[in-house]
Amino acid sequence: DVVATKPGGLTASEAPAVGRPLLLTPPIPGHEVGNTRALAAAGAALAAPDGRALREAVEGVFAAPGVLAKLAGAARRIGRPDSASAVAEAVRAEYLCEAEAA
């Protein structure tokens, strides 16, 4: 129903791609900070700055009516389940078609 994890790049993209919201542990400085901010701002994640906050977030997601559904809806809106195919097609169109024409 919900993914509790650190905000690494793969999880930050894969969970929304399948419509799963995230409960995020404290990020490692760098890209994980950006992932946390983006996912939380989109409404697809709750960011927990420490273990206590993570426990409270887990309890809140399952205790408060509608919270999980709202997070999941936001995750589905930002998720891109077809992103790998889209990138592969863009590369093929840009590079392979040019090579074939030459």
C-alpha positions as CSV (number, residue, x, y, z in Angstrom):
1,D,0.0,0.0,0.0
2,V,2.9,2.4,0.8
3,V,6.6,2.2,0.4
4,A,8.8,3.2,3.4
5,T,12.3,3.8,2.1
6,K,15.2,6.2,1.6
7,P,14.6,8.7,-1.2
8,G,17.1,7.2,-3.7
9,G,16.6,7.8,-7.4
10,L,15.3,4.3,-8.4
11,T,12.8,4.1,-5.6
12,A,11.7,7.7,-6.1
13,S,10.8,6.9,-9.7
14,E,9.7,3.3,-9.5
15,A,7.1,3.7,-6.6
16,P,5.1,6.4,-8.3
17,A,5.3,4.6,-11.6
18,V,3.2,1.8,-10.0
19,G,1.1,4.3,-8.1
20,R,2.6,3.7,-4.7
21,P,3.1,6.6,-2.3
22,L,6.3,6.9,-0.2
23,L,7.2,7.4,3.4
24,L,10.7,8.8,3.2
25,T,13.6,8.5,5.7
26,P,16.0,11.3,6.1
27,P,17.8,11.9,2.7
28,I,21.5,11.8,2.1
29,P,22.7,15.2,1.1
30,G,22.6,15.6,-2.7
31,H,20.0,14.2,-5.0
32,E,18.0,12.6,-2.3
33,V,17.2,16.0,-0.8
34,G,15.8,17.0,-4.2
35,N,13.9,13.8,-4.5
36,T,12.4,14.3,-1.1
37,R,11.3,17.8,-1.8
38,A,9.8,17.0,-5.2
39,L,7.9,14.0,-4.0
40,A,6.6,15.7,-0.9
41,A,5.7,18.9,-2.9
42,A,3.7,16.7,-5.3
43,G,1.8,15.1,-2.5
44,A,3.1,11.6,-3.3
45,A,5.3,11.3,-0.2
46,L,5.6,12.1,3.5
47,A,9.1,13.0,4.6
48,A,10.2,11.9,8.0
49,P,13.3,13.7,9.5
50,D,13.9,11.0,12.1
51,G,12.7,7.6,13.3
52,R,10.0,9.0,15.5
53,A,8.5,11.0,12.7
54,L,8.6,8.0,10.4
55,R,6.7,5.9,13.0
56,E,4.1,8.7,13.3
57,A,3.8,8.9,9.6
58,V,3.2,5.2,9.3
59,E,0.6,5.3,12.0
60,G,-1.1,8.4,10.4
61,V,-1.2,6.9,6.9
62,F,-3.2,3.9,8.1
63,A,-5.2,5.6,10.9
64,A,-6.5,8.8,9.2
65,P,-9.2,8.2,6.6
66,G,-8.3,9.2,3.1
67,V,-4.6,10.0,3.7
68,L,-3.3,6.9,1.9
69,A,-5.7,7.3,-1.0
70,K,-4.7,11.0,-1.4
71,L,-1.0,10.1,-1.4
72,A,-1.6,7.2,-3.9
73,G,-3.5,9.5,-6.2
74,A,-0.7,12.0,-6.3
75,A,1.8,9.2,-6.9
76,R,-0.2,8.0,-9.9
77,R,-0.4,11.5,-11.2
78,I,3.4,12.0,-11.2
79,G,4.3,8.4,-12.0
80,R,5.5,7.5,-15.5
81,P,5.0,3.8,-16.0
82,D,6.1,4.1,-19.7
83,S,9.2,6.1,-19.1
84,A,11.7,3.4,-20.1
85,S,9.9,2.8,-23.4
86,A,9.7,6.5,-24.0
87,V,13.4,7.0,-23.4
88,A,14.3,4.0,-25.6
89,E,12.1,5.4,-28.4
90,A,13.6,8.8,-28.2
91,V,17.1,7.4,-28.4
92,R,16.1,5.2,-31.3
93,A,14.5,8.0,-33.2
94,E,17.4,10.4,-32.5
95,Y,20.4,8.2,-33.1
96,L,19.4,5.0,-34.9
97,C,17.3,6.7,-37.6
98,E,20.1,9.2,-38.3
99,A,22.6,6.3,-38.6
100,E,20.3,4.4,-41.0
101,A,19.8,7.5,-43.2
102,A,23.5,8.1,-43.5
